[in-house]
Amino acid sequence: MGTHEGKHVSVAEEFSAKIHEERRKARIIDLAPLGILVLMTVLMSIFIEGFFTVSNAINIFNQIASPLVLAVGLTFVIVLGSIDLSVEGVMGFTGSIVTLLVLNNKTPYDLGVWGILLSVLAGTLVGTITGLLHVKLRIPSFMVTFGVASIITGAGILSYRGRPASVLDPMFVDLSQGTLLGIPYLTCFALLVCLAGYLIQEYTAFGRHVFAIGENESIVRSTGIPVDRIKIIVFTWCAFCASIAGIFGAVRLKRGEVIIGYGFLFYTITAVVVGGTSLSGGKGGVLQSLVGVFIVTVIQSSLILLGVNPYIQSAIQGIIIILAVALTVARGKKFIIK
């Protein structure tokens, strides 16, 4: 490596390390959402009958599995300063494929675990293609992912030709009903994905570079770091997480539906932002998103226990995300979704 290239890499590493150190110093501020979650839990346990019960706790853990996995993927994309609107489509696409590859009432296939792996691979490849379109054609992320979502939703419908397949594989029953130490299997898998995301974020050069790109892409690009390659990997990772969530949806429904992911995009973005990840990029993280998922789920559970109209629940969720965005978008930094 030449002296000039070595200097570029050194500057890049210094900038990434600086961003990483600033994030460490902000740990106290990052604890604010956790404090809010604890306070909410205490207050709702006092004032809402049926909230502080084992059945409600199990229900909350059941609810967080899919949005948590999605949040882990979306966190990386949002930290970049981008957005991925295709996650619902990837969920439906993967869920449709897996039901046709495992034991079902429509096709002769019975691939078991291999069917799940192939379905996740197919969904993950969608993310790679999305990332390539984004960086090679210079299409804004919200536009390219919106288009991809429409394409793969159509592909999901075509895969079962208008009539969804029902799953007959007993493995799906075990996954949907089984627990480990009282925690549902799906939630355990989701927590493992969350742990993997956290380790990548905190202990790899790739994770540091993602935050550096979100903070100031032009500086990172000028240092020679392969920004485009990192973006492609991030969108691939996000699609991988969405594919896992799609498998979760198919496991729960025991059938393939392109609407498996309906409603999860807004829910998950709300959770990520509420947790403290800024839509302007460069700030936040996986653990913050974990807390955000719990906050949004606890609020939703409380509203259900109170008998609040579902439409009013949606309105409340909208108010929450507006307030969260207003509080987390970096002041003095131009807010552009790339």
N, C-alpha and C positions, 0 to 999 in steps of 0.2 A: 504494500500500500504506500502511495506517495505521501510526502510530507503534507501537501495541500489537502489531500483526502483525509489524512489522519487528523488534521486540525479541524476539519468539518465535523467529523465524528465526535471529537472531543467536545466541541462547542455544543453539539446536539445532546450529548450525555449530560453536560453541565446544565443545560436548560431543562432537560427532563428531570434531573435530580433536584433542581430548584423548585419545580412545580410539585414534585413529590414531597419535599420538605415543607412547603407551604401548606399542603394538605394535612400533613401531620400536625402542624401548629393549629389547624382549624378543628381539631378533634373535639374541643369543648363545645364549639358552636354546633358541631354535628350531633352532639348529644341532645340537643333541644327536641327533635322529633321523638326521641326515645322517652324523654321526660313527659312529653305530651301524651304518648301512648300509655305510660304508667298512670298518669293522672286521669285519663279517660277511663281506663279499666277500673280504677278505684271508684270514680263517681258513678259509672254505669252499674257497677256491682251494688252500690248503695241504693240507687234510685230506680233501677229497672229490675222488676221481678223476673227471675228466670235467667238473668245474664250470667251470674256467677254460679254456674252449674257444670257438672261434668259433661252432660249432653251438649251444652252450648259450646264448651271448649273444644269438644271433638268436632262439632259442626264447623267451628272457625278453622281448625286445622285441616278439615276436608276442603274448605273453600279456598285456602291459600295456595294449594298445590299448583294449579295451572297459572294463575297470575304471578306467582313467585318465579316460576321458570321463565315466563315471558319477561318479567322485570329484569332478570339477570341479563338477558340478551339485549333488551332495550336500553339498559343502563349504559352499556358500552357505546351504543349508537348515539345516544343523547349526549354523553360526555364528549363525543367527537364534535358536537354541534349540529348533528344531523337528526333525522327521524326515519323510522321505518313503519309505513302504513300497511305493509303487506303481511304482518304477523297473523292477522285473523285468517287471511286467505291461505297462508302456509299451514295453519292449524287444520283448516277444513280439508285441504289437499292431502295432507299426511294422514288424517283420520279416515278419509275416503279410501286411500290406497291400502292402509293396513287391514281394513276390514275385508278387503278382497284377497289378501295374501294369507291370512290366518284361516282356520276352519270357519266356514260361513255357509249361508244358505243359497249362495248365488254362483260361486266359482268352485272348481274342483281343487283349488289350492289349499294346502294345510302346512304352511312353512313355519309355524310357531314363532320362536324367537327370531329366526332369520327374516320372517315377514316384517317384524317390528324394525329390525336393523335396516332392511332395504327401504322401508318407508321413511325412516329418519334420514337415510342417505339421500333419497329423492328430494325431500323437503329442504335439506341442507344445501343441495346443489342449486336450488332456487335462489338461495341467498348469495351464493357465489356469482351466479349470473346477474343478479341485481347489483351486486358490488361492481362487477365489470362494466355494466351499462352506466352506472353512476360515474365512475372515474374515467372511463374511456370516452364516453360521449358528452361528459360534463353536464349531465342532466341533474338538476337539484334532486336531492334524495326524496323529498315528499312527492315529487311528480313521478319519478321512476318507480317508487314502491307502490304508489297508487295504481299505476298501470299494471305492474306485475300482479298485484292483488286481484285485479279484474281477470287477468289471463288465467291464473291458476285456479280461481274460483270456477271459471268455465271448464277448465280441465278436470277439476274434481267432479263436476256434474256429469261430464262425458264418461268418466271412468266407470260409473255405475249405471249410465244410460237412463237416468231419471228415476230409478228405483233403488234406494240404498240397500246394501247388504246387511243382514243381521249376523252378529258374531256368535258362533257356537263353541268357540275355543274355551275350555274350562280355565285356562291360564288367565283369561280376562276377569273371570269371576274371582279368582284368588287375588289378583292385583287390586281389584276394586273394593274387596271386603276385608282383606288381610291387614293386620296391624303389627307394629313392632314397638313394644313397651307402651302400648295404648295409642301410638301415633300411626295413622294410616300409611300403608306402603307408599302410595303416591306422594304424600307429603315428605316422607323420608327421602325418596328419590329427588324431590324438588330441593330439599335442603342440601343434598350432595352436590347438585348442580350449582347451588348458591355458594357452597364452599369452594368448588372448583373456580367459579368466577372470581371470588375474593382472592384466592391464591394467585391467579393470573394477574389480577389488577395490582396487587401489592408487591409481588415478589418476582416479576419478570420485566425485562426491558420493554417488551411489547406493551404491557400494561401502563408503564410510565409514559411511553410514547403516545398512547391513546389520549391521555390527559394533556400532554404537551400540545398535541395537534388541536385539541379542543380549546386550549388556552390561546394559542397563536400559531395557526397553521403555516403562515408565510415564513416565520422564523424557522420552524421545524423543517419545512421544505428546502429552505436555503442552506441548511446544514448537511443535506445529502441523505437524510433518513427517507426510506421508501414509503412516503405518505400514502400513495395510491395502493400499494400492496397491503398496508395496514388497514386501510378502509375496506378493501375487499374481504380481508379476514374478519373484520368486525361484523360486516353484513352477513358473512357466512355463519359466524357464531350466533348471531341473532336468529337466523333461520333455523339453525340447529336447535336452539332453545324453543322456538315456536313449534318445531316438529315434535319435540318431546311433549309439549303441551297438547298438541294434536293427538298424540297417542293416549295421553291422560283422558282427553275428551271421549275418544272412542272406547276406552276401557269403561268409562262411566256409563255411556249411553248404550254400549253393546251393539252399535250400528254406525255406519259411515254417513256422516252428514256434512255438507260443506258449510253449514251454519254452526258447526261445533264451536268456532271461535267468535261467534257474534257477541258483541258487547265487551270483549276482553281488551280491545285496543285502548279505548277510553279509560276503562277501569285501571289498566296497568300503567298507562302514562300518568294518570292521576297519582297512583301509588309512588311511582318513581320520583315525581316532582315533589309530592308531599314529604317524601323521605329526605329531600334536600339536594337532589341532583338538578343542576340548573340547565334549563333549555338553551341557554346561551353557550353551553359547553365548558369543559375544563374543570368542572366542580361536581362533587357527589361521589357515588360509589355503590358497590353491591350491598354492603351492610345497611347503608341508608335506605336503599330500596326495599330491603327485607323489613325494616321498621315501617316504611311507608305502606307496604302491602298489609301488614298487621293493622295499621291505623285505619286504612280504608275499609278493610274487612270488618273490624270491630264496629266502625260507624254503621256499615251496612247491616250487620247483625243486630245492632241496637235499634235501628229504624224498623227492621222487620218485627222485632219483639214488641215495639211500640205500635205496630199496625199502621205505619205510615204508607200512604199511597205510593206505588212504584214510580209513578210519574214525578211525584214530589221528590222521591229519592234521587232520581236522575238530575233534577234541578239542583238539589243540594250538592250532588257530586260535581256539577258544573261550577257552582260557587266556590267549592273547595279548590278546584284546580286553578281557577282564576286567581284566587288569593295566594295559592302556593307559587304560581308563576311570578306574580308581582313581588313576592318576597325573596325568590331565589335567583331571578335573572340578575346578572352582575350589572351594577350601576356603572355607567361610563363606558360600557362595552357594547358595541353595535350588535343588536340581536338579529342575526340572520341564520335561518336554518339552511345549512349547506347541502 
